[in-house]
Amino acid sequence: MTRPMSKHIHRQPAEWDLHSAVWSAWPSDGDLWLENLEPARQEVAALYKAIADLNPANGAPRGESLKILACGEEAATSAQAALLGTGAEVISATFGDIWLRDTAPIFVRAGGQLSAACFKFNGWGGKYVLDGDEQVAPFVASRAGISPIVNDWILEGGSVDVDGAGAALTTRQCLLNANRNPNLTQADIEQRLAQSLGIEKLIWLGDGLANDHTDGHIDNIARFVSPGVVACMEPGGTDDPNYDALTAIIADLKAGTDANGRKLEVVTIPSPGRVEDADGELIPASFMNFYIGNTTVVVPTYGTKADDRAVEEIAKLFPTRRTVGLPANYVITGGGSFHCITQQQPAV
């Protein structure tokens, strides 16, 4: 799908564009996180400190402002203590869980003005419906002082990845899933994404990772890293639990073109392979779930033999930023990783 766009259309900037802030949330619900609550808090605190990028000489943040939602007095106190010295603004808010990539607004630009595209949210197809999550988008927009644009259909931020120049990646498994927008056709969704996010060319991939409750979010499998350049994962062997899906993704991307008709450049990163939880269940671990901050790219790691090489390969894609790998084994027990819990607010 390629369509002409007005210069006044709202468009989502690329993640590598300058941010004024990042919105995220503090693990707050003990009933959801159970024994993983405190370890998950330690992992997200490390993520936020990396994004803030404190100057060792004077302790001043060099990255971007941290806007961290916390639900309840205990969580707010915990967040403030853990993030002391980072300049983080801890904001009391009501939400179900921390996955702001999907529940917060997607910030878009038009004519030098920033707006907040707010979409409906149904708990990833009704699987995890939590009180408060539907209110996160309008709350963040209001708190940021940015005018909302209300979209009357379901879209999660992790299901699309843009290059800021009119192209976007997504999966059929998610956006065409009957549990999201059963009355919308593929053409309908393409038209709405063009209107809401300024997407001229939508590149459709097939399935995402096994056991991914998001039904194949793109930010777990393929990411734009610069205009026309896409990173994805290469299976470590035929025993990789995602061998078929990852092989198909590479082939589809190599056949793809951007909004200007140029063939995509495809860069492969090793897959973490099989990663299991404490009960031996396969989890959707992915090195693609990295966050691109102003000064720092933060890559989730899982204690696999591929961790170091993956971080090194991703670092090559962002030569003007530092790249760090940080453990995400506890965060992912909640269903996602670093990209899933962050939503960048572009600079105007």
KAJOSUL-V522672 format. One record per pair of residues at least 12 apart in sequence whose C-alpha atoms are under 8 Angstrom apart, sorted by the first residue. I is the first residue (numbers start at 1). J is the second residue. D is the distance in whole Angstrom. If there is no record, write none. Layout:
<<I & J & D> <I & J & D>>
This chain:
<<1 & 190 & 7> <1 & 200 & 7> <1 & 201 & 5> <1 & 202 & 6> <1 & 203 & 8> <2 & 200 & 5> <2 & 201 & 5> <2 & 202 & 7> <2 & 259 & 7> <3 & 200 & 5> <3 & 201 & 7> <4 & 200 & 7> <5 & 194 & 8> <5 & 198 & 7> <5 & 200 & 7> <7 & 110 & 8> <7 & 111 & 8> <8 & 110 & 6> <8 & 111 & 6> <9 & 110 & 6> <9 & 195 & 7> <9 & 198 & 6> <10 & 108 & 6> <10 & 109 & 5> <10 & 110 & 5> <10 & 195 & 7> <10 & 196 & 6> <10 & 197 & 6> <10 & 198 & 6> <11 & 108 & 5> <11 & 109 & 5> <11 & 110 & 7> <11 & 164 & 7> <11 & 166 & 8> <11 & 196 & 7> <11 & 197 & 5> <11 & 198 & 4> <11 & 199 & 7> <12 & 106 & 7> <12 & 107 & 6> <12 & 108 & 4> <12 & 109 & 6> <12 & 162 & 7> <12 & 164 & 6> <12 & 197 & 5> <12 & 198 & 7> <13 & 107 & 8> <13 & 108 & 7> <13 & 109 & 7> <13 & 162 & 7> <13 & 163 & 7> <13 & 164 & 4> <13 & 165 & 8> <13 & 346 & 7> <14 & 162 & 6> <14 & 163 & 5> <14 & 164 & 4> <14 & 165 & 8> <15 & 162 & 8> <15 & 163 & 8> <15 & 164 & 8> <15 & 292 & 6> <15 & 293 & 8> <15 & 344 & 7> <16 & 225 & 8> <16 & 226 & 8> <16 & 292 & 6> <16 & 293 & 7> <16 & 294 & 7> <17 & 294 & 8> <17 & 346 & 7> <18 & 294 & 6> <18 & 346 & 6> <18 & 347 & 6> <19 & 64 & 7> <19 & 293 & 7> <19 & 294 & 6> <19 & 344 & 6> <19 & 345 & 6> <19 & 346 & 4> <19 & 347 & 5> <20 & 64 & 6> <20 & 65 & 6> <20 & 344 & 8> <20 & 345 & 6> <20 & 346 & 6> <20 & 347 & 5> <20 & 348 & 8> <21 & 64 & 5> <21 & 65 & 4> <21 & 66 & 6> <21 & 67 & 7> <21 & 344 & 6> <21 & 345 & 5> <21 & 346 & 7> <21 & 347 & 8> <22 & 64 & 7> <22 & 65 & 6> <22 & 66 & 5> <22 & 67 & 6> <22 & 342 & 7> <22 & 343 & 6> <22 & 344 & 4> <22 & 345 & 6> <23 & 66 & 6> <23 & 67 & 5> <23 & 68 & 6> <23 & 69 & 8> <23 & 100 & 7> <23 & 342 & 6> <23 & 343 & 5> <23 & 344 & 6> <23 & 345 & 7> <24 & 66 & 8> <24 & 67 & 6> <24 & 68 & 5> <24 & 69 & 6> <24 & 98 & 7> <24 & 99 & 8> <24 & 100 & 6> <24 & 341 & 6> <24 & 342 & 5> <24 & 343 & 7> <25 & 67 & 8> <25 & 68 & 5> <25 & 69 & 4> <25 & 70 & 6> <25 & 97 & 8> <25 & 98 & 5> <25 & 99 & 8> <25 & 100 & 7> <25 & 341 & 7> <25 & 342 & 8> <26 & 41 & 7> <26 & 44 & 8> <26 & 68 & 7> <26 & 69 & 6> <26 & 70 & 5> <26 & 71 & 8> <26 & 75 & 7> <26 & 76 & 8> <26 & 79 & 7> <26 & 98 & 6> <27 & 40 & 7> <27 & 41 & 6> <27 & 70 & 8> <27 & 75 & 7> <27 & 97 & 7> <27 & 98 & 6> <28 & 70 & 7> <28 & 71 & 6> <28 & 72 & 7> <28 & 75 & 5> <28 & 97 & 7> <29 & 71 & 8> <29 & 96 & 8> <29 & 97 & 7> <32 & 334 & 8> <33 & 334 & 7> <36 & 330 & 6> <36 & 333 & 8> <39 & 330 & 6> <40 & 328 & 8> <40 & 330 & 5> <40 & 331 & 5> <43 & 326 & 8> <43 & 327 & 7> <43 & 328 & 6> <43 & 330 & 7> <43 & 331 & 7> <44 & 331 & 7> <44 & 338 & 8> <45 & 82 & 6> <45 & 83 & 7> <46 & 326 & 7> <47 & 298 & 7> <47 & 326 & 7> <47 & 338 & 7> <48 & 66 & 7> <48 & 83 & 8> <49 & 83 & 7> <49 & 86 & 6> <50 & 296 & 7> <50 & 298 & 7> <50 & 324 & 8> <51 & 63 & 6> <51 & 64 & 7> <51 & 293 & 6> <51 & 294 & 8> <51 & 295 & 7> <51 & 296 & 6> <51 & 297 & 8> <51 & 298 & 8> <52 & 64 & 6> <52 & 65 & 7> <52 & 66 & 7> <52 & 86 & 6> <52 & 87 & 8> <53 & 295 & 7> <53 & 296 & 7> <54 & 86 & 7> <59 & 85 & 7> <60 & 86 & 8> <61 & 86 & 6> <61 & 87 & 7> <62 & 295 & 7> <63 & 293 & 7> <63 & 294 & 5> <63 & 295 & 5> <63 & 296 & 7> <64 & 293 & 7> <64 & 294 & 6> <65 & 87 & 7> <65 & 88 & 7> <65 & 89 & 8> <66 & 87 & 7> <66 & 88 & 5> <66 & 89 & 6> <67 & 88 & 6> <67 & 89 & 5> <67 & 90 & 6> <67 & 91 & 7> <68 & 88 & 7> <68 & 89 & 6> <68 & 90 & 5> <68 & 91 & 6> <69 & 90 & 6> <69 & 91 & 5> <69 & 92 & 6> <69 & 93 & 6> <70 & 90 & 7> <70 & 91 & 6> <70 & 92 & 5> <70 & 93 & 6> <70 & 94 & 8> <71 & 92 & 6> <71 & 93 & 5> <71 & 94 & 5> <71 & 95 & 7> <72 & 92 & 7> <72 & 93 & 8> <72 & 94 & 8> <73 & 92 & 8> <76 & 90 & 7> <76 & 91 & 8> <76 & 92 & 7> <94 & 132 & 6> <94 & 133 & 8> <94 & 135 & 8> <94 & 136 & 8> <95 & 130 & 8> <95 & 131 & 7> <95 & 132 & 4> <95 & 133 & 5> <95 & 135 & 7> <95 & 136 & 6> <96 & 130 & 5> <96 & 131 & 5> <96 & 132 & 5> <96 & 133 & 5> <97 & 130 & 7> <97 & 133 & 7> <98 & 341 & 6> <99 & 336 & 8> <99 & 340 & 5> <99 & 341 & 4> <99 & 342 & 7> <100 & 136 & 8> <100 & 340 & 7> <100 & 341 & 5> <100 & 342 & 6> <100 & 343 & 6> <101 & 156 & 7> <101 & 157 & 5> <101 & 158 & 6> <101 & 339 & 7> <101 & 340 & 5> <101 & 341 & 5> <101 & 342 & 5> <101 & 343 & 5> <102 & 121 & 8> <102 & 155 & 8> <102 & 156 & 4> <102 & 157 & 5> <102 & 158 & 6> <102 & 340 & 7> <103 & 121 & 7> <103 & 133 & 6> <103 & 134 & 7> <103 & 136 & 6> <103 & 137 & 6> <103 & 156 & 7> <103 & 157 & 8> <104 & 118 & 7> <104 & 136 & 5> <104 & 137 & 4> <104 & 138 & 8> <104 & 140 & 7> <104 & 343 & 7> <105 & 117 & 5> <105 & 118 & 5> <105 & 119 & 7> <105 & 136 & 8> <105 & 137 & 5> <105 & 138 & 7> <105 & 140 & 7> <105 & 141 & 7> <105 & 157 & 8> <105 & 343 & 8> <106 & 118 & 7> <106 & 157 & 7> <106 & 343 & 7> <107 & 344 & 8> <107 & 345 & 6> <107 & 346 & 7> <108 & 197 & 7> <109 & 348 & 8> <112 & 348 & 6> <113 & 348 & 7> <114 & 146 & 7> <114 & 147 & 8> <114 & 346 & 8> <114 & 348 & 6> <115 & 146 & 6> <115 & 147 & 5> <115 & 148 & 6> <115 & 149 & 7> <116 & 141 & 6> <116 & 146 & 6> <116 & 147 & 6> <116 & 148 & 5> <116 & 149 & 6> <117 & 148 & 6> <117 & 149 & 5> <117 & 150 & 6> <117 & 151 & 7> <117 & 196 & 7> <118 & 137 & 6> <118 & 138 & 7> <118 & 148 & 6> <118 & 149 & 6> <118 & 150 & 5> <118 & 151 & 6> <119 & 137 & 8> <119 & 150 & 6> <119 & 151 & 5> <119 & 152 & 6> <119 & 153 & 6> <119 & 154 & 6> <119 & 155 & 6> <119 & 156 & 8> <120 & 134 & 7> <120 & 151 & 7> <120 & 152 & 6> <120 & 153 & 5> <120 & 154 & 4> <120 & 155 & 7> <121 & 133 & 8> <121 & 134 & 6> <121 & 154 & 5> <121 & 155 & 7> <121 & 156 & 7> <122 & 134 & 8> <122 & 154 & 7> <122 & 180 & 8> <124 & 179 & 8> <124 & 180 & 8> <124 & 213 & 7> <124 & 214 & 6> <124 & 215 & 8> <125 & 179 & 5> <125 & 180 & 5> <125 & 214 & 8> <126 & 179 & 7> <127 & 213 & 8> <151 & 196 & 8> <153 & 181 & 7> <154 & 180 & 6> <154 & 181 & 6> <155 & 175 & 8> <155 & 180 & 8> <158 & 217 & 6> <158 & 218 & 6> <158 & 219 & 6> <158 & 339 & 8> <158 & 340 & 7> <159 & 171 & 7> <159 & 174 & 7> <159 & 175 & 7> <159 & 216 & 8> <159 & 217 & 4> <159 & 218 & 5> <159 & 219 & 7> <160 & 217 & 7> <160 & 218 & 6> <160 & 219 & 7> <161 & 218 & 7> <161 & 219 & 7> <161 & 223 & 6> <161 & 224 & 7> <162 & 199 & 8> <162 & 224 & 7> <163 & 224 & 6> <163 & 225 & 8> <163 & 226 & 7> <163 & 227 & 5> <163 & 228 & 7> <164 & 227 & 7> <165 & 227 & 7> <165 & 259 & 7> <166 & 198 & 6> <166 & 199 & 5> <166 & 200 & 5> <166 & 201 & 6> <166 & 258 & 8> <166 & 259 & 6> <167 & 199 & 6> <167 & 200 & 6> <167 & 201 & 5> <167 & 202 & 6> <167 & 203 & 7> <167 & 258 & 6> <167 & 259 & 5> <168 & 199 & 6> <168 & 201 & 6> <168 & 202 & 5> <168 & 203 & 6> <169 & 202 & 6> <169 & 203 & 5> <169 & 204 & 6> <169 & 205 & 7> <169 & 218 & 7> <169 & 222 & 8> <169 & 223 & 8> <170 & 202 & 7> <170 & 203 & 6> <170 & 204 & 5> <170 & 205 & 6> <170 & 217 & 7> <170 & 218 & 5> <171 & 204 & 5> <171 & 205 & 5> <171 & 206 & 5> <171 & 207 & 6> <171 & 208 & 7> <171 & 216 & 6> <171 & 217 & 7> <171 & 218 & 6> <172 & 204 & 6> <172 & 205 & 6> <172 & 206 & 5> <172 & 207 & 7> <173 & 206 & 6> <173 & 207 & 5> <173 & 208 & 7> <173 & 215 & 6> <173 & 216 & 6> <174 & 214 & 7> <174 & 215 & 5> <174 & 216 & 5> <174 & 217 & 6> <175 & 189 & 8> <177 & 215 & 8> <190 & 202 & 7> <200 & 259 & 6> <201 & 258 & 7> <201 & 259 & 5> <203 & 256 & 7> <203 & 257 & 8> <205 & 249 & 6> <205 & 252 & 7> <205 & 253 & 8> <206 & 245 & 8> <206 & 248 & 8> <206 & 249 & 7> <207 & 245 & 6> <208 & 220 & 7> <208 & 221 & 6> <208 & 245 & 7> <209 & 221 & 7> <209 & 242 & 6> <209 & 245 & 7> <209 & 284 & 6> <210 & 241 & 7> <210 & 242 & 6> <210 & 282 & 8> <210 & 283 & 8> <210 & 284 & 6> <211 & 282 & 7> <211 & 283 & 6> <211 & 284 & 6> <212 & 283 & 7> <212 & 284 & 5> <212 & 335 & 8> <213 & 335 & 7> <219 & 288 & 6> <219 & 289 & 6> <219 & 339 & 7> <219 & 340 & 8> <220 & 284 & 8> <220 & 285 & 8> <220 & 286 & 6> <220 & 287 & 7> <220 & 288 & 5> <220 & 289 & 5> <221 & 233 & 7> <221 & 246 & 8> <221 & 249 & 8> <221 & 286 & 7> <221 & 288 & 6> <221 & 289 & 8> <222 & 288 & 6> <223 & 288 & 7> <225 & 317 & 7> <225 & 318 & 8> <228 & 257 & 8> <228 & 258 & 6> <228 & 262 & 7> <228 & 263 & 7> <228 & 264 & 5> <228 & 265 & 6> <229 & 264 & 6> <229 & 265 & 5> <229 & 266 & 6> <229 & 267 & 7> <230 & 253 & 8> <230 & 264 & 7> <230 & 265 & 6> <230 & 266 & 5> <230 & 267 & 6> <231 & 266 & 6> <231 & 267 & 5> <231 & 268 & 6> <231 & 269 & 7> <231 & 288 & 8> <232 & 246 & 8> <232 & 249 & 8> <232 & 250 & 7> <232 & 266 & 7> <232 & 267 & 6> <232 & 268 & 5> <232 & 269 & 6> <232 & 288 & 7> <233 & 246 & 6> <233 & 250 & 8> <233 & 268 & 5> <233 & 269 & 5> <233 & 270 & 5> <233 & 271 & 5> <233 & 287 & 8> <233 & 288 & 7> <234 & 246 & 6> <234 & 247 & 7> <234 & 250 & 8> <234 & 268 & 6> <234 & 269 & 6> <234 & 270 & 5> <234 & 271 & 6> <235 & 247 & 7> <235 & 270 & 6> <235 & 271 & 5> <235 & 273 & 7> <236 & 270 & 7> <236 & 271 & 6> <236 & 272 & 8> <236 & 273 & 6> <240 & 273 & 5> <240 & 274 & 6> <241 & 273 & 7> <241 & 274 & 6> <242 & 273 & 8> <250 & 266 & 8> <253 & 266 & 7> <254 & 266 & 6> <269 & 287 & 8> <269 & 310 & 6> <269 & 313 & 6> <269 & 314 & 7> <270 & 306 & 6> <270 & 309 & 7> <270 & 310 & 6> <271 & 286 & 7> <271 & 287 & 7> <271 & 306 & 7> <271 & 310 & 8> <272 & 285 & 7> <272 & 286 & 7> <272 & 287 & 7> <272 & 302 & 8> <272 & 304 & 6> <272 & 305 & 8> <272 & 306 & 6> <272 & 307 & 7> <275 & 302 & 8> <275 & 304 & 8> <277 & 333 & 7> <283 & 332 & 8> <283 & 333 & 8> <284 & 335 & 8> <284 & 336 & 8> <285 & 302 & 7> <285 & 332 & 7> <286 & 300 & 8> <287 & 299 & 6> <287 & 300 & 6> <287 & 301 & 7> <287 & 310 & 7> <289 & 337 & 6> <289 & 338 & 6> <289 & 339 & 5> <289 & 340 & 7> <290 & 338 & 6> <290 & 339 & 5> <291 & 338 & 6> <291 & 339 & 5> <291 & 342 & 8> <294 & 321 & 8> <295 & 320 & 8> <295 & 321 & 5> <295 & 322 & 6> <296 & 321 & 5> <296 & 322 & 5> <296 & 323 & 6> <296 & 324 & 7> <297 & 315 & 8> <297 & 318 & 8> <297 & 321 & 7> <297 & 322 & 6> <297 & 323 & 5> <297 & 324 & 6> <298 & 323 & 6> <298 & 324 & 5> <298 & 325 & 6> <298 & 326 & 7> <298 & 338 & 8> <299 & 311 & 7> <299 & 323 & 7> <299 & 324 & 6> <299 & 325 & 5> <299 & 326 & 6> <299 & 338 & 8> <300 & 325 & 6> <300 & 326 & 5> <300 & 327 & 6> <300 & 328 & 5> <300 & 337 & 7> <300 & 338 & 6> <301 & 325 & 6> <301 & 326 & 6> <301 & 327 & 5> <301 & 328 & 6> <301 & 329 & 7> <302 & 327 & 6> <302 & 328 & 6> <302 & 329 & 6> <303 & 327 & 7> <307 & 325 & 8> <308 & 325 & 8> <311 & 323 & 7> <311 & 324 & 7> <311 & 325 & 6>>
